[in-house]
Amino acid sequence: MAAEGGSDQFIDIVKLSPPAKFPAAFPQDLKVAPSLKRRRSGGDTWVVSVFVIIHVGVFIATMLVNDCWTNSNGDCALKTLGRFSFQPLSENPLLGPSQSKLEEMGALRRNFVTEYHQTWRLFTSPFLHAGLFHLLLNLCSIIFIGIHLERELGPLRIGVIYAMSAFGGALMASLFLQHTPAVASSGALYGLLGTLLSELIWNWELQTKRVSAIVSFVFVFVCNFILGFLPYVDNFASIGGFVSGFLLGSVLLLSRRLELPKVPIKGTLFDYGVKSYIKLKLKQNMDRPVLRIVSFILFSLILAGCLVAVLHGININSYCTWCPYVDCIPYTSWHCQNGETSCKTMVSDDQMTLTCMGNGNFRVFPFTNISRTRISDLCNLIC
């Protein structure tokens, strides 16, 4: 208060505090968990890169061992590649190695797993590809889906999901094997697809590009599953990997990423959006440990059940007549229900004649200096 010129003037000084800064859609005391901050920052994608490099390296090694130019007497596709040339399309329509070389590199086959108990093939078959077409489609899909998921979830979680889905796919494939080799590399890819579906379901409220995510999921799923109807690619590995990836994704994705206040601040519910607040509360209620525990128990039971069945030599094709058609479409060059093949061999001066004992088909080859494994490949092709 100050007096001047015989009159009193009162000046009220009001101290104004700076306006509070509230988020546009969340309550003031909403906390963002560290996992969400990590997702925003992007993260490394080295795990997917390492697996891609391993797959490419194994395929190159497979083609080196195959050596079509020498082992098949020059009867190869793309002969200009020399040692890296592929088997004829009539033998391998995916531009890849022969049956015997796939088996040598660790592919799955009924008698190897159920009779000889070569369980080490469960760990080698997920890294094999039936051919160049299979390799390119599989790796492009893994890069497309895997990098997105690794940025979202981090390398550790994706590494676990990838490895366990590959093993789960190999186990599932071992229950439906026939007398032709099968590779299980699609199991890991479908594990990533299962995880992507899990992310879409459990984090649906947080998705901003739902349509593009669904379209990408369906496109990759259908294209790779159609490829699985061709020889040597196993669709049952894809099914096993998908189930494993979905359940593991449910276990690792269902974490409390947003911590909401137990009692909202006065005015918060209306000032900051009723719809957003209710969605977040529902999200918090769904992120309960019981769902994660149930998913983990289901995954463990399925994995243990398949492992016990494989170790006991159980083959579900013996009880299911239509199951082979989930993995195969009948064609003139191959059959969906195949058995052991045997051929009669007749050798002259410079020719060899193979006659299938099952159907009577025969073929004359202008060479005689081939290995027994190559004779088995040709016998399977004739029969």
C-alpha positions as CSV (number, residue, x, y, z in Angstrom):
1,M,0.0,0.0,0.0
2,A,1.4,3.4,-0.9
3,A,0.0,7.0,-0.3
4,E,0.6,9.8,-2.7
5,G,-1.0,13.3,-3.2
6,G,-3.2,12.9,-0.2
7,S,-5.0,9.9,-1.6
8,D,-4.6,6.2,-0.9
9,Q,-4.2,3.7,-3.7
10,F,-4.3,0.0,-3.2
11,I,-2.4,-2.2,-5.6
12,D,-3.1,-6.0,-5.4
13,I,-0.2,-8.1,-6.6
14,V,-1.2,-11.6,-7.5
15,K,1.5,-14.3,-8.0
16,L,0.6,-16.4,-11.0
17,S,2.0,-19.9,-11.2
18,P,3.0,-21.3,-14.6
19,P,0.3,-23.5,-16.3
20,A,0.6,-27.2,-15.6
21,K,1.5,-29.3,-18.6
22,F,-0.7,-32.3,-18.9
23,P,-0.6,-34.9,-21.6
24,A,-3.2,-34.8,-24.2
25,A,-4.8,-38.2,-23.6
26,F,-3.6,-39.5,-20.3
27,P,-3.9,-38.6,-16.6
28,Q,-1.3,-36.5,-15.1
29,D,0.2,-39.2,-12.9
30,L,0.3,-41.8,-15.8
31,K,3.7,-43.5,-15.8
32,V,5.3,-44.9,-18.9
33,A,7.1,-48.2,-18.2
34,P,10.7,-48.6,-19.3
35,S,9.7,-51.2,-21.9
36,L,7.5,-48.6,-23.7
37,K,10.4,-46.2,-23.7
38,R,12.6,-48.8,-25.2
39,R,10.0,-49.5,-27.9
40,R,10.0,-45.8,-28.9
41,S,13.8,-45.7,-29.2
42,G,13.8,-48.4,-31.9
43,G,16.5,-50.8,-30.7
44,D,18.9,-53.1,-32.4
45,T,18.0,-55.9,-34.8
46,W,21.1,-58.0,-34.6
47,V,19.4,-61.3,-33.6
48,V,17.4,-61.5,-36.9
49,S,20.5,-60.6,-38.8
50,V,22.5,-63.4,-37.2
51,F,19.8,-66.0,-38.0
52,V,19.6,-64.8,-41.6
53,I,23.4,-65.1,-42.0
54,I,23.3,-68.6,-40.5
55,H,20.6,-69.7,-42.9
56,V,22.4,-68.4,-46.0
57,G,25.7,-70.0,-44.8
58,V,24.0,-73.4,-44.3
59,F,22.4,-73.2,-47.8
60,I,25.7,-72.5,-49.4
61,A,27.3,-75.4,-47.5
62,T,24.4,-77.6,-48.6
63,M,25.0,-76.8,-52.3
64,L,28.7,-77.4,-51.9
65,V,28.0,-80.8,-50.5
66,N,25.4,-81.5,-53.2
67,D,27.8,-80.7,-56.1
68,C,25.3,-81.6,-58.8
69,W,27.8,-81.2,-61.6
70,T,29.8,-84.2,-60.2
71,N,27.3,-86.3,-58.4
72,S,24.6,-86.1,-61.1
73,N,26.9,-86.4,-64.1
74,G,26.1,-82.9,-65.3
75,D,22.3,-83.4,-65.3
76,C,21.6,-80.1,-63.5
77,A,19.7,-76.9,-63.7
78,L,21.7,-73.7,-64.3
79,K,24.8,-75.6,-65.3
80,T,26.8,-72.4,-65.6
81,L,27.0,-72.3,-61.8
82,G,29.2,-75.4,-61.8
83,R,29.4,-77.0,-58.4
84,F,26.6,-74.7,-57.2
85,S,24.2,-75.8,-59.9
86,F,20.8,-77.2,-58.8
87,Q,19.1,-80.5,-59.3
88,P,16.8,-80.7,-62.3
89,L,13.3,-79.1,-61.7
90,S,11.7,-82.5,-62.2
91,E,13.7,-83.7,-59.1
92,N,13.5,-80.5,-57.0
93,P,11.1,-77.8,-58.3
94,L,12.5,-75.3,-55.7
95,L,16.0,-75.2,-57.3
96,G,17.8,-77.0,-54.5
97,P,19.8,-80.2,-53.6
98,S,18.9,-83.8,-54.0
99,Q,17.0,-85.9,-51.4
100,S,20.2,-87.7,-50.3
101,K,22.1,-84.5,-49.7
102,L,19.3,-83.0,-47.7
103,E,19.3,-86.1,-45.6
104,E,23.1,-86.0,-45.3
105,M,22.8,-82.3,-44.0
106,G,20.3,-83.2,-41.3
107,A,16.8,-83.2,-42.8
108,L,14.0,-85.1,-41.1
109,R,12.8,-88.4,-42.4
110,R,10.5,-91.0,-40.9
111,N,12.9,-93.9,-40.4
112,F,15.7,-91.7,-39.2
113,V,13.7,-90.2,-36.4
114,T,11.3,-93.0,-35.4
115,E,13.5,-96.1,-36.0
116,Y,17.0,-94.9,-35.7
117,H,16.2,-92.2,-33.1
118,Q,18.4,-89.5,-34.6
119,T,17.1,-86.8,-32.5
120,W,19.9,-84.4,-33.5
121,R,18.0,-83.8,-36.7
122,L,15.5,-81.8,-34.6
123,F,18.2,-79.2,-34.2
124,T,19.6,-79.3,-37.8
125,S,16.4,-79.4,-39.9
126,P,15.3,-75.8,-38.8
127,F,18.3,-74.4,-40.6
128,L,17.9,-76.2,-43.9
129,H,16.0,-75.0,-46.9
130,A,14.6,-77.1,-49.7
131,G,15.8,-74.8,-52.5
132,L,16.6,-71.3,-53.6
133,F,13.0,-70.3,-53.9
134,H,12.3,-71.5,-50.4
135,L,15.3,-69.7,-49.0
136,L,14.4,-66.4,-50.6
137,L,10.8,-66.4,-49.6
138,N,11.5,-67.6,-46.1
139,L,14.3,-65.1,-45.4
140,C,12.5,-62.1,-46.9
141,S,9.5,-62.9,-44.7
142,I,11.7,-63.3,-41.6
143,I,13.4,-60.0,-42.3
144,F,10.1,-58.3,-42.9
145,I,8.3,-59.6,-39.8
146,G,11.4,-60.2,-37.5
147,I,12.9,-56.7,-37.7
148,H,9.6,-55.2,-36.7
149,L,9.1,-57.5,-33.8
150,E,12.7,-57.2,-32.6
151,R,12.3,-53.4,-32.5
152,E,9.1,-53.8,-30.6
153,L,10.2,-56.5,-28.1
154,G,14.0,-56.4,-28.0
155,P,16.6,-59.0,-29.2
156,L,16.4,-61.2,-26.1
157,R,12.7,-62.0,-26.4
158,I,12.8,-62.4,-30.2
159,G,15.8,-64.7,-29.9
160,V,13.9,-66.9,-27.4
161,I,10.8,-67.0,-29.5
162,Y,12.7,-67.7,-32.7
163,A,14.7,-70.6,-31.2
164,M,11.8,-72.3,-29.3
165,S,9.4,-71.9,-32.3
166,A,12.0,-73.6,-34.6
167,F,12.3,-76.5,-32.1
168,G,8.6,-76.7,-31.6
169,G,8.0,-76.8,-35.4
170,A,10.6,-79.6,-35.8
171,L,8.9,-81.6,-33.1
172,M,5.5,-81.2,-34.8
173,A,6.9,-82.1,-38.2
174,S,8.4,-85.3,-36.7
175,L,5.0,-86.6,-35.9
176,F,3.8,-86.5,-39.5
177,L,7.0,-87.6,-41.4
178,Q,7.0,-89.9,-44.4
179,H,9.7,-91.6,-46.4
180,T,10.9,-88.4,-48.1
181,P,13.2,-85.8,-46.4
182,A,11.6,-82.7,-44.9
183,V,13.1,-79.4,-43.7
184,A,11.6,-77.4,-40.8
185,S,13.0,-73.9,-41.4
186,S,9.5,-72.5,-41.8
187,G,8.8,-73.2,-38.1
188,A,10.8,-70.2,-36.9
189,L,9.1,-67.9,-39.4
190,Y,5.6,-69.0,-38.3
191,G,6.7,-68.5,-34.7
192,L,7.3,-64.9,-35.5
193,L,3.9,-64.7,-37.2
194,G,2.3,-66.2,-34.2
195,T,4.0,-63.6,-32.0
196,L,2.8,-60.9,-34.4
197,L,-0.8,-62.2,-34.0
198,S,-0.4,-62.2,-30.3
199,E,0.8,-58.6,-30.3
200,L,-2.2,-57.6,-32.5
201,I,-4.7,-59.3,-30.1
202,W,-3.3,-58.3,-26.8
203,N,-2.2,-54.8,-27.8
204,W,-5.1,-54.1,-30.1
205,E,-6.0,-50.8,-28.4
206,L,-2.4,-49.5,-28.9
207,Q,-2.2,-50.4,-32.6
208,T,-2.2,-47.4,-35.0
209,K,-1.8,-49.4,-38.3
210,R,-4.2,-52.2,-37.8
211,V,-5.2,-52.8,-41.4
212,S,-1.7,-52.8,-42.8
213,A,-0.6,-55.2,-40.0
214,I,-3.4,-57.6,-40.7
215,V,-2.8,-57.5,-44.5
216,S,0.9,-58.2,-44.0
217,F,0.2,-61.1,-41.6
218,V,-2.2,-62.8,-44.0
219,F,0.0,-62.2,-47.1
220,V,3.1,-63.7,-45.5
221,F,1.1,-66.6,-43.9
222,V,-0.6,-67.6,-47.1
223,C,2.4,-67.3,-49.4
224,N,4.6,-69.5,-47.2
225,F,1.9,-72.0,-46.5
226,I,1.3,-72.5,-50.2
227,L,5.0,-73.1,-50.8
228,G,4.8,-75.8,-48.1
229,F,2.7,-78.0,-50.5
230,L,5.8,-78.5,-52.6
231,P,8.3,-81.4,-51.9
232,Y,10.6,-81.2,-48.9
233,V,9.0,-78.2,-47.2
234,D,7.0,-79.2,-44.2
235,N,3.7,-77.4,-43.4
236,F,3.4,-79.2,-40.0
237,A,6.6,-77.5,-38.9
238,S,4.8,-74.2,-39.8
239,I,1.8,-75.2,-37.7
240,G,3.9,-76.2,-34.7
241,G,6.0,-73.0,-35.0
242,F,2.9,-70.8,-35.2
243,V,1.3,-72.3,-32.1
244,S,4.6,-72.0,-30.2
245,G,5.1,-68.4,-31.3
246,F,1.6,-67.4,-30.3
247,L,1.8,-68.9,-26.8
248,L,5.3,-67.6,-26.2
249,G,4.2,-64.2,-27.5
250,S,1.4,-64.2,-25.0
251,V,3.8,-65.0,-22.2
252,L,6.3,-62.3,-23.1
253,L,4.0,-59.6,-24.4
254,L,1.5,-59.6,-21.5
255,S,3.4,-57.2,-19.3
256,R,2.2,-54.1,-17.6
257,R,3.5,-51.3,-19.8
258,L,1.2,-48.6,-18.6
259,E,0.6,-47.9,-14.9
260,L,-2.6,-46.0,-14.3
261,P,-3.5,-44.3,-11.0
262,K,-5.8,-46.3,-8.8
263,V,-8.0,-43.3,-8.2
264,P,-8.2,-40.8,-11.0
265,I,-7.6,-37.1,-10.3
266,K,-10.7,-34.9,-10.0
267,G,-11.8,-34.0,-13.5
268,T,-9.3,-36.3,-15.2
269,L,-11.9,-38.8,-16.5
270,F,-13.7,-36.1,-18.4
271,D,-10.9,-33.6,-19.1
272,Y,-8.6,-36.1,-20.7
273,G,-11.0,-38.4,-22.6
274,V,-13.4,-41.0,-21.2
275,K,-12.7,-43.4,-24.1
276,S,-8.9,-43.3,-23.8
277,Y,-9.1,-43.8,-20.0
278,I,-11.5,-46.7,-20.2
279,K,-9.4,-48.5,-22.8
280,L,-6.3,-48.2,-20.7
281,K,-8.1,-49.5,-17.6
282,L,-9.3,-52.5,-19.6
283,K,-5.8,-53.0,-20.9
284,Q,-4.5,-53.0,-17.4
285,N,-7.1,-55.6,-16.3
286,M,-6.2,-57.9,-19.1
287,D,-2.5,-57.8,-18.3
288,R,-2.8,-60.3,-15.5
289,P,-0.2,-63.0,-14.6
290,V,-2.9,-65.7,-14.8
291,L,-3.1,-65.4,-18.6
292,R,0.7,-65.5,-18.9
293,I,0.8,-68.5,-16.7
294,V,-1.9,-70.4,-18.7
295,S,-0.1,-69.6,-21.9
296,F,3.2,-70.9,-20.5
297,I,1.6,-74.1,-19.2
298,L,0.0,-74.8,-22.5
299,F,3.2,-74.3,-24.4
300,S,5.1,-76.6,-21.9
301,L,2.5,-79.3,-22.2
302,I,2.4,-79.2,-26.0
303,L,6.2,-79.2,-26.2
304,A,6.5,-82.1,-23.7
305,G,3.8,-84.1,-25.3
306,C,5.3,-83.8,-28.8
307,L,8.7,-84.7,-27.5
308,V,7.5,-87.8,-25.7
309,A,5.5,-88.9,-28.8
310,V,8.6,-88.4,-31.0
311,L,10.9,-90.4,-28.7
312,H,8.4,-93.2,-28.7
313,G,8.3,-93.3,-32.5
314,I,4.6,-92.3,-32.9
315,N,3.6,-91.3,-36.4
316,I,0.2,-89.7,-36.6
317,N,-0.1,-90.4,-40.3
318,S,-0.8,-94.0,-39.3
319,Y,-4.0,-92.9,-37.7
320,C,-4.9,-90.0,-39.9
321,T,-5.5,-90.7,-43.6
322,W,-6.1,-87.1,-44.7
323,C,-3.2,-85.5,-42.8
324,P,-0.6,-85.9,-45.6
325,Y,-2.7,-83.6,-47.7
326,V,-2.2,-80.7,-45.3
327,D,1.5,-80.9,-46.4
328,C,1.1,-82.0,-50.0
329,I,-0.8,-81.6,-53.2
330,P,-0.7,-84.6,-55.5
331,Y,1.1,-84.1,-58.8
332,T,2.6,-86.2,-61.6
333,S,6.1,-85.8,-60.2
334,W,5.3,-86.8,-56.6
335,H,2.8,-88.5,-54.4
336,C,1.4,-87.4,-51.0
337,Q,1.3,-90.9,-49.5
338,N,4.6,-92.4,-50.2
339,G,6.3,-95.5,-48.9
340,E,9.6,-97.2,-49.2
341,T,10.8,-97.5,-52.8
342,S,13.0,-100.2,-54.4
343,C,14.4,-100.5,-57.9
344,K,16.0,-103.1,-60.0
345,T,19.3,-102.0,-61.5
346,M,20.7,-103.3,-64.9
347,V,24.1,-102.1,-66.0
348,S,25.5,-102.5,-69.5
349,D,28.7,-101.0,-71.0
350,D,27.7,-97.4,-70.9
351,Q,24.1,-97.4,-69.7
352,M,22.2,-98.0,-66.6
353,T,18.5,-99.0,-66.4
354,L,16.4,-98.5,-63.3
355,T,13.1,-100.2,-63.0
356,C,10.7,-99.4,-60.1
357,M,9.5,-102.6,-58.4
358,G,6.3,-100.9,-57.3
359,N,4.8,-99.6,-60.5
360,G,7.0,-101.0,-63.2
361,N,8.3,-97.6,-64.5
362,F,11.8,-97.6,-65.8
363,R,14.3,-95.2,-67.1
364,V,17.6,-95.6,-69.0
365,F,20.5,-93.3,-68.0
366,P,23.6,-92.7,-70.2
367,F,26.1,-93.3,-67.3
368,T,27.0,-96.0,-64.8
369,N,29.5,-94.4,-62.4
370,I,27.2,-93.0,-59.8
371,S,26.9,-93.6,-56.0
372,R,24.4,-95.8,-54.2
373,T,22.8,-92.7,-52.7
374,R,22.3,-91.2,-56.1
375,I,20.7,-94.4,-57.4
376,S,18.3,-94.1,-54.4
377,D,17.5,-90.5,-55.5
378,L,16.7,-91.6,-59.0
379,C,14.7,-94.6,-57.8
380,N,12.5,-92.3,-55.8
381,L,12.1,-90.1,-58.8
382,I,11.0,-93.0,-61.0
383,C,8.6,-94.5,-58.5
